[in-house]
Amino acid sequence: MGGKKIFLPESELPRQWYNIAADMPTPMEPPLNPGTGEPLGPDDLAPIFPMPIIEQEVSQERWIDIPEEVLEKYLYWRPTPLYRAYQLEKHLETPAKIYFKNEGVSPAGSHKPNTAIAQAYYNKISGTKRITTETGAGQWGSALAMCCAMFGLECDVWMVKISYNQKPYRRIMMETWGAKCVASPSTLTKAGQKILDQDPDSPGSLGIAISEAVEAAVMDENAKYALGSVLNHVMLHQTVNGLETQKQMAIAGDYPDVVIGCCGGGSNFAGNCFPFVRDKIYGKNIDIIAVEPASCPTMTRGPFAYDFGDTVQMTPLLPMHTLGHGFVPEPIHAGGLRYHGMAPIISQLVLDNLIRPMAIQQLETFQAGITFARTEGFISAPETNHAIAVVIQEALKAKEEGKEKVILFNWSGHGLVDMAAYEAYMSGKLVDHTLAEDEIQRALENIASLPRPKQYTG
Ligand SMILES: Cc1ncc(COP(=O)(O)O)c(C=O)c1O
């Protein structure tokens, strides 16, 4: 048996982020100003983001320096270890080698601080006093709460109501780091009130929570908004993970045939796999699989179209795979995967066949999470279980084909505050959800009148 964990010394922490925009075979279509239908300019974003973030959002530079202050904070938990899942391999009797990058070792328990640190830093140096945001399962909100505490910023988090009720410990984590957390839809914003007027029992959605957080930032001149996924600068910051992984795979003497990650807005997936997508663009043969829930099948069943990033139509129009901004997904336990859209960069890479999307049912994901816990020990976040389900499928396929494939996946977070979800699964309370086609068509009606991208697939 070789080593179980591959560590990198702190001196090997990457000092630049990788910007895939510089290598994409098809350039992305621009985001649009919904009022004019024209491509967005930096001024359109200035009320909600600080200028260094806006510059990164539109940058075409391949490598972007990580500021010293951000590197210092990354060292609190980075570089993160790469593990070989020997016991899972043995259990599955597969000839495949399975590696996973452990992003659950960050203080907040997931990959989310990789961008939260950077966003808090750029806001701090730009004079922001307060950051507003949304959160689904609470991983992003807790990561941002921690990073705001590190840089002395106030933090207000709108948490999707279904998760707020299912996951009280995440709220308490946010409060421990000094943030305020409210259930969304809330009565604190016009956006939340509008939703509650239509449906007082709304379970909330990421789209609604984004509307509330954006509105709150726009109403306060000392505040800016931060998004935990979807946008280009978030994907960029996450690549510190994949750049480490490439060095660690080289130490292990292996290179992946298959790279897998779960996808909500796309950031953990992007972070680990974009450096490998780059290799694929330049000729490597790799299967790169993005896994989403069957109950929120954005990439596998949503068209590539222009849509709002939020429910109440406050954001720019983004070119992305979408189920429509009014879509409210089933209240599955993987709260971080309940988003109606997908990162524009990932959407474009799916169109270019560089990424292969797959949808997985909830019960299979929990079964996979339990298999992983009983072999490798770690209890995974319900989002991460989506990736593990496909890892198991691929490892069993390798067994059938008798191939010694190398499978890599991003273990995006631990599930230690998601135990209610495991209990619901083990006591037989969870069910699978497949979205009916007419439900998708109904949800898409509200984007029918929006401008269409050149590569529209509706
Ligand atoms: C542990 C974990 N993995 C994955 C995700 C999905 O988000 P993203 O696609 O932005 O990585 C989340 C979101 O909350 C998460 O908490």
The ligand as a Gaussian input file, in Angstrom:
#p B3LYP/6-31G(d) Opt

LIG

0 1
 C      -20.288000      21.058000       0.981000
 C      -20.839000      21.700000      -0.249000
 N      -20.536000      21.175000      -1.442000
 C      -21.020000      21.712000      -2.576000
 C      -21.844000      22.810000      -2.560000
 C      -22.395000      23.325000      -3.834000
 O      -22.043000      24.618000      -4.153000
 P      -21.017000      24.923000      -5.300000
 O      -21.539000      24.285000      -6.547000
 O      -20.934000      26.387000      -5.400000
 O      -19.719000      24.336000      -4.884000
 C      -22.181000      23.404000      -1.342000
 C      -23.043000      24.599000      -1.271000
 O      -23.492000      25.036000      -0.276000
 C      -21.658000      22.829000      -0.166000
 O      -21.952000      23.352000       1.034000

